[in-house]
Every structure is written in C-alpha cells, then in structure tokens.
Amino acid sequence: MRPKALDFEQLVTQNKQELLNDEESITQIELRLENKQEAIVLAERQKNQQKIIAGDRF
C-alpha cells in the first residue's frame, strides 16, 4: 500500500516544521558547546592561578 501523496501546502508545512526542529537542535548543541568551552577556560584559569600561587610560596 502506497502512502498518500502530500499536496504542496502540506509539504511546505512539513518542511517548515522540520527546519524549526533542526534549528532548535542546533541551538541546543551550540549551548552545550559554549558551556563546555567556558568550563575549559575556567579550569585553565584556575590551573594557571594555582601555578602563580605555588610560585609565590617559594
């Protein structure tokens, strides 16, 4: 049994929804990436700060 063919308006609506879903997914991925990058920068700063403090002790 063949699926019912969609008319043009239904295809447009479906494509718009798929694009919106893709955009939402991309936004979530970008936010996770930004959070990971911020965590890396913060960890690096703390590491450098500890080196500076340890260097002052000697």
N, CA, C and O atoms as a GROMACS GRO file, in nm:
protein
  232
    1MET      N    1   0.083  -0.118   0.000
    1MET     CA    2   0.000   0.000   0.000
    1MET      C    3   0.088   0.125   0.000
    1MET      O    4   0.174   0.141   0.087
    2ARG      N    5   0.067   0.210  -0.095
    2ARG     CA    6   0.147   0.332  -0.106
    2ARG      C    7   0.096   0.439  -0.010
    2ARG      O    8  -0.025   0.454   0.010
    3PRO      N    9   0.191   0.514   0.050
    3PRO     CA   10   0.145   0.624   0.135
    3PRO      C   11   0.078   0.733   0.052
    3PRO      O   12   0.110   0.753  -0.065
    4LYS      N   13  -0.016   0.801   0.114
    4LYS     CA   14  -0.088   0.907   0.046
    4LYS      C   15   0.008   1.021   0.012
    4LYS      O   16   0.086   1.064   0.097
    5ALA      N   17   0.003   1.067  -0.110
    5ALA     CA   18   0.088   1.179  -0.151
    5ALA      C   19   0.040   1.307  -0.084
    5ALA      O   20  -0.080   1.333  -0.073
    6LEU      N   21   0.137   1.385  -0.038
    6LEU     CA   22   0.103   1.512   0.026
    6LEU      C   23   0.088   1.621  -0.080
    6LEU      O   24   0.160   1.621  -0.180
    7ASP      N   25  -0.003   1.711  -0.058
    7ASP     CA   26  -0.013   1.823  -0.151
    7ASP      C   27   0.093   1.927  -0.116
    7ASP      O   28   0.162   1.917  -0.015
    8PHE      N   29   0.105   2.026  -0.202
    8PHE     CA   30   0.213   2.125  -0.188
    8PHE      C   31   0.210   2.195  -0.053
    8PHE      O   32   0.314   2.209   0.011
    9GLU      N   33   0.095   2.238  -0.009
    9GLU     CA   34   0.083   2.310   0.120
    9GLU      C   35   0.125   2.222   0.237
    9GLU      O   36   0.191   2.269   0.330
   10GLN      N   37   0.088   2.095   0.231
   10GLN     CA   38   0.128   2.004   0.338
   10GLN      C   39   0.279   1.983   0.338
   10GLN      O   40   0.340   1.976   0.445
   11LEU      N   41   0.338   1.973   0.220
   11LEU     CA   42   0.484   1.959   0.210
   11LEU      C   43   0.555   2.082   0.266
   11LEU      O   44   0.654   2.071   0.338
   12VAL      N   45   0.503   2.200   0.232
   12VAL     CA   46   0.563   2.324   0.282
   12VAL      C   47   0.555   2.328   0.434
   12VAL      O   48   0.652   2.360   0.502
   13THR      N   49   0.439   2.295   0.487
   13THR     CA   50   0.420   2.295   0.633
   13THR      C   51   0.513   2.194   0.699
   13THR      O   52   0.574   2.224   0.802
   14GLN      N   53   0.523   2.076   0.642
   14GLN     CA   54   0.610   1.973   0.697
   14GLN      C   55   0.757   2.017   0.693
   14GLN      O   56   0.830   1.999   0.790
   15ASN      N   57   0.798   2.074   0.583
   15ASN     CA   58   0.937   2.120   0.570
   15ASN      C   59   0.968   2.233   0.668
   15ASN      O   60   1.077   2.236   0.726
   16LYS      N   61   0.875   2.325   0.687
   16LYS     CA   62   0.895   2.433   0.784
   16LYS      C   63   0.913   2.377   0.924
   16LYS      O   64   1.001   2.421   0.998
   17GLN      N   65   0.830   2.280   0.960
   17GLN     CA   66   0.838   2.219   1.093
   17GLN      C   67   0.972   2.147   1.112
   17GLN      O   68   1.034   2.156   1.217
   18GLU      N   69   1.014   2.076   1.009
   18GLU     CA   70   1.143   2.006   1.016
   18GLU      C   71   1.258   2.106   1.032
   18GLU      O   72   1.352   2.081   1.108
   19LEU      N   73   1.251   2.217   0.961
   19LEU     CA   74   1.354   2.320   0.974
   19LEU      C   75   1.356   2.381   1.114
   19LEU      O   76   1.462   2.404   1.171
   20LEU      N   77   1.238   2.406   1.170
   20LEU     CA   78   1.230   2.460   1.306
   20LEU      C   79   1.287   2.361   1.407
   20LEU      O   80   1.357   2.400   1.500
   21ASN      N   81   1.257   2.233   1.388
   21ASN     CA   82   1.311   2.131   1.476
   21ASN      C   83   1.463   2.123   1.465
   21ASN      O   84   1.533   2.110   1.565
   22ASP      N   85   1.514   2.132   1.342
   22ASP     CA   86   1.658   2.130   1.321
   22ASP      C   87   1.724   2.251   1.388
   22ASP      O   88   1.828   2.238   1.451
   23GLU      N   89   1.661   2.368   1.373
   23GLU     CA   90   1.716   2.489   1.431
   23GLU      C   91   1.722   2.478   1.584
   23GLU      O   92   1.819   2.520   1.646
   24GLU      N   93   1.619   2.421   1.642
   24GLU     CA   94   1.616   2.402   1.788
   24GLU      C   95   1.727   2.307   1.832
   24GLU      O   96   1.794   2.332   1.932
   25SER      N   97   1.745   2.200   1.757
   25SER     CA   98   1.851   2.104   1.790
   25SER      C   99   1.989   2.169   1.780
   25SER      O  100   2.074   2.148   1.865
   26ILE      N  101   2.009   2.246   1.676
   26ILE     CA  102   2.136   2.315   1.656
   26ILE      C  103   2.162   2.413   1.770
   26ILE      O  104   2.274   2.423   1.819
   27THR      N  105   2.060   2.485   1.811
   27THR     CA  106   2.073   2.581   1.920
   27THR      C  107   2.114   2.509   2.049
   27THR      O  108   2.201   2.557   2.122
   28GLN      N  109   2.052   2.394   2.076
   28GLN     CA  110   2.087   2.318   2.196
   28GLN      C  111   2.232   2.269   2.190
   28GLN      O  112   2.302   2.272   2.291
   29ILE      N  113   2.275   2.224   2.074
   29ILE     CA  114   2.413   2.178   2.058
   29ILE      C  115   2.510   2.294   2.078
   29ILE      O  116   2.613   2.278   2.143
   30GLU      N  117   2.477   2.410   2.022
   30GLU     CA  118   2.562   2.528   2.038
   30GLU      C  119   2.574   2.568   2.185
   30GLU      O  120   2.683   2.602   2.230
   31LEU      N  121   2.465   2.563   2.258
   31LEU     CA  122   2.469   2.598   2.401
   31LEU      C  123   2.556   2.500   2.480
   31LEU      O  124   2.634   2.541   2.566
   32ARG      N  125   2.542   2.372   2.449
   32ARG     CA  126   2.626   2.273   2.519
   32ARG      C  127   2.774   2.297   2.487
   32ARG      O  128   2.858   2.287   2.576
   33LEU      N  129   2.804   2.327   2.362
   33LEU     CA  130   2.942   2.354   2.323
   33LEU      C  131   2.997   2.477   2.394
   33LEU      O  132   3.110   2.475   2.444
   34GLU      N  133   2.918   2.583   2.400
   34GLU     CA  134   2.960   2.704   2.470
   34GLU      C  135   2.987   2.676   2.617
   34GLU      O  136   3.085   2.724   2.673
   35ASN      N  137   2.899   2.598   2.680
   35ASN     CA  138   2.918   2.564   2.822
   35ASN      C  139   3.047   2.484   2.842
   35ASN      O  140   3.120   2.508   2.939
   36LYS      N  141   3.074   2.390   2.753
   36LYS     CA  142   3.197   2.311   2.764
   36LYS      C  143   3.320   2.400   2.745
   36LYS      O  144   3.418   2.386   2.817
   37GLN      N  145   3.314   2.491   2.649
   37GLN     CA  146   3.427   2.582   2.626
   37GLN      C  147   3.449   2.672   2.746
   37GLN      O  148   3.564   2.696   2.785
   38GLU      N  149   3.342   2.721   2.806
   38GLU     CA  150   3.355   2.805   2.925
   38GLU      C  151   3.416   2.727   3.040
   38GLU      O  152   3.499   2.780   3.114
   39ALA      N  153   3.377   2.601   3.055
   39ALA     CA  154   3.432   2.516   3.161
   39ALA      C  155   3.581   2.493   3.139
   39ALA      O  156   3.659   2.493   3.234
   40ILE      N  157   3.621   2.474   3.015
   40ILE     CA  158   3.762   2.453   2.983
   40ILE      C  159   3.843   2.579   3.016
   40ILE      O  160   3.950   2.570   3.076
   41VAL      N  161   3.791   2.694   2.977
   41VAL     CA  162   3.860   2.821   3.004
   41VAL      C  163   3.871   2.844   3.154
   41VAL      O  164   3.977   2.884   3.203
   42LEU      N  165   3.764   2.818   3.226
   42LEU     CA  166   3.765   2.837   3.372
   42LEU      C  167   3.867   2.743   3.437
   42LEU      O  168   3.942   2.785   3.525
   43ALA      N  169   3.869   2.617   3.396
   43ALA     CA  170   3.964   2.521   3.451
   43ALA      C  171   4.107   2.564   3.422
   43ALA      O  172   4.194   2.552   3.508
   44GLU      N  173   4.131   2.613   3.303
   44GLU     CA  174   4.266   2.660   3.265
   44GLU      C  175   4.306   2.780   3.349
   44GLU      O  176   4.420   2.789   3.393
   45ARG      N  177   4.214   2.872   3.372
   45ARG     CA  178   4.243   2.989   3.455
   45ARG      C  179   4.276   2.948   3.598
   45ARG      O  180   4.370   2.999   3.658
   46GLN      N  181   4.198   2.855   3.651
   46GLN     CA  182   4.222   2.808   3.788
   46GLN      C  183   4.358   2.738   3.797
   46GLN      O  184   4.430   2.754   3.895
   47LYS      N  185   4.391   2.661   3.696
   47LYS     CA  186   4.520   2.592   3.691
   47LYS      C  187   4.634   2.694   3.689
   47LYS      O  188   4.732   2.679   3.762
   48ASN      N  189   4.619   2.796   3.607
   48ASN     CA  190   4.723   2.899   3.599
   48ASN      C  191   4.731   2.978   3.730
   48ASN      O  192   4.841   3.014   3.773
   49GLN      N  193   4.618   3.004   3.791
   49GLN     CA  194   4.616   3.076   3.919
   49GLN      C  195   4.688   2.995   4.026
   49GLN      O  196   4.762   3.051   4.107
   50GLN      N  197   4.667   2.864   4.028
   50GLN     CA  198   4.733   2.778   4.125
   50GLN      C  199   4.883   2.777   4.103
   50GLN      O  200   4.961   2.773   4.198
   51LYS      N  201   4.925   2.780   3.976
   51LYS     CA  202   5.069   2.785   3.946
   51LYS      C  203   5.130   2.915   3.999
   51LYS      O  204   5.240   2.916   4.054
   52ILE      N  205   5.054   3.024   3.980
   52ILE     CA  206   5.103   3.153   4.027
   52ILE      C  207   5.115   3.153   4.179
   52ILE      O  208   5.215   3.199   4.234
   53ILE      N  209   5.014   3.103   4.246
   53ILE     CA  210   5.015   3.097   4.394
   53ILE      C  211   5.127   3.008   4.442
   53ILE      O  212   5.198   3.042   4.537
   54ALA      N  213   5.144   2.892   4.378
   54ALA     CA  214   5.250   2.798   4.418
   54ALA      C  215   5.387   2.862   4.394
   54ALA      O  216   5.480   2.839   4.471
   55GLY      N  217   5.399   2.940   4.290
   55GLY     CA  218   5.526   3.007   4.261
   55GLY      C  219   5.560   3.113   4.363
   55GLY      O  220   5.678   3.137   4.389
   56ASP      N  221   5.460   3.178   4.422
   56ASP     CA  222   5.481   3.282   4.522
   56ASP      C  223   5.530   3.223   4.655
   56ASP      O  224   5.592   3.293   4.735
   57ARG      N  225   5.502   3.097   4.677
   57ARG     CA  226   5.541   3.034   4.804
   57ARG      C  227   5.691   3.009   4.812
   57ARG      O  228   5.747   2.999   4.922
   58PHE      N  229   5.756   3.000   4.700
   58PHE     CA  230   5.898   2.965   4.702
   58PHE      C  231   5.985   3.083   4.676
   58PHE      O  232   6.108   3.070   4.674
   0.00000   0.00000   0.00000
